[in-house]
Amino acid sequence: RQSAQLGAQGIQMYATTGDHSPEVLTIDMRKELLDKVKSNGLCFSAICGDFGKGFWDPSDNPRLIEGSKRIMEMAKDFADGYYYSIPFNRVYMLEKILKDL
């Protein structure tokens, strides 16, 4: 509500850990949260799924990839049709890392 009062059109939600992580937010809780956001004239402008590590450590990648998948699946429940674009050079590096798994 405060974001709307300040003139914001959307909000960003941190979703890697805590109350807004996919492990905590059930489908019903997600619907309730989205209804609350929309009722204030807002949308989710971003769902932050950054674990702060990148995919540089092959031994940690399975955990990070699984967590990223869960966040992306959850983000679909909040989507209004906009999707984040990763810069090409990062996509290339990510593809190389994933191929090496």
Wavefront OBJ file of the C-alpha trace (Angstrom):
o trace
v 0.000 0.000 0.000
v 2.803 2.432 0.833
v 4.402 1.787 -2.563
v 1.184 2.776 -4.320
v 0.861 5.867 -2.138
v 4.366 6.878 -3.208
v 3.355 6.539 -6.859
v 5.046 3.232 -7.638
v 3.495 1.041 -10.306
v 5.164 -2.179 -9.248
v 7.173 -3.842 -6.528
v 10.078 -6.281 -6.428
v 9.879 -9.327 -4.210
v 12.963 -11.147 -2.909
v 12.198 -14.851 -3.229
v 15.325 -16.896 -2.566
v 14.795 -17.336 1.187
v 12.342 -16.362 3.879
v 8.610 -15.743 3.879
v 8.388 -15.219 0.117
v 10.394 -18.241 -0.994
v 8.709 -20.977 -3.049
v 9.129 -23.384 -0.150
v 7.002 -21.162 2.108
v 4.424 -19.580 -0.225
v 1.688 -22.069 -1.015
v -0.486 -21.632 -4.113
v -3.258 -20.138 -1.963
v -0.810 -17.759 -0.276
v 0.494 -16.682 -3.694
v -3.024 -15.947 -4.921
v -3.784 -13.970 -1.765
v -0.552 -11.983 -2.116
v -1.186 -11.254 -5.792
v -4.742 -10.118 -5.002
v -3.383 -7.788 -2.318
v -0.784 -6.330 -4.675
v -3.314 -5.852 -7.493
v -5.925 -4.361 -5.152
v -3.436 -1.587 -4.450
v -3.018 -0.911 -8.168
v 0.407 -2.521 -8.292
v 2.060 -5.461 -10.007
v 5.201 -7.456 -9.420
v 7.834 -5.699 -11.491
v 10.430 -8.293 -10.484
v 10.810 -11.500 -8.553
v 14.396 -11.577 -7.280
v 15.876 -15.047 -7.493
v 19.531 -14.145 -7.066
v 21.302 -16.478 -4.681
v 24.319 -14.168 -4.756
v 26.713 -16.823 -6.002
v 26.340 -17.201 -9.747
v 26.816 -20.615 -11.313
v 30.604 -20.684 -11.127
v 31.016 -23.557 -8.656
v 30.004 -26.811 -10.392
v 29.566 -28.605 -7.065
v 26.957 -26.054 -5.933
v 25.150 -25.773 -9.275
v 22.584 -28.564 -8.767
v 21.257 -26.798 -5.641
v 21.271 -23.373 -7.311
v 19.655 -24.671 -10.487
v 16.896 -26.438 -8.562
v 16.287 -23.321 -6.458
v 16.203 -21.148 -9.586
v 13.689 -23.496 -11.217
v 11.393 -23.295 -8.176
v 11.576 -19.492 -8.180
v 10.858 -19.307 -11.923
v 7.891 -21.636 -11.519
v 6.575 -19.512 -8.663
v 7.163 -16.303 -10.633
v 4.709 -17.536 -13.254
v 1.995 -17.261 -10.593
v 2.730 -13.525 -10.359
v 3.439 -12.821 -14.043
v 1.698 -10.230 -16.163
v 3.510 -11.244 -19.335
v 6.879 -9.564 -18.817
v 10.041 -11.602 -18.579
v 13.571 -10.643 -17.602
v 16.208 -10.653 -20.301
v 19.685 -11.852 -19.369
v 22.530 -10.098 -21.238
v 23.985 -12.271 -24.016
v 27.446 -12.677 -22.521
v 25.964 -14.034 -19.288
v 23.706 -16.388 -21.250
v 26.740 -17.704 -23.127
v 28.647 -18.299 -19.881
v 25.639 -19.953 -18.250
v 25.139 -22.264 -21.243
v 28.812 -23.259 -21.135
v 28.625 -23.994 -17.405
v 25.405 -26.003 -17.757
v 26.895 -28.064 -20.630
v 29.834 -28.939 -18.380
v 27.575 -30.385 -15.657
l 1 2 3 4 5 6 7 8 9 10 11 12 13 14 15 16 17 18 19 20 21 22 23 24 25 26 27 28 29 30 31 32 33 34 35 36 37 38 39 40 41 42 43 44 45 46 47 48 49 50 51 52 53 54 55 56 57 58 59 60 61 62 63 64 65 66 67 68 69 70 71 72 73 74 75 76 77 78 79 80 81 82 83 84 85 86 87 88 89 90 91 92 93 94 95 96 97 98 99 100 101
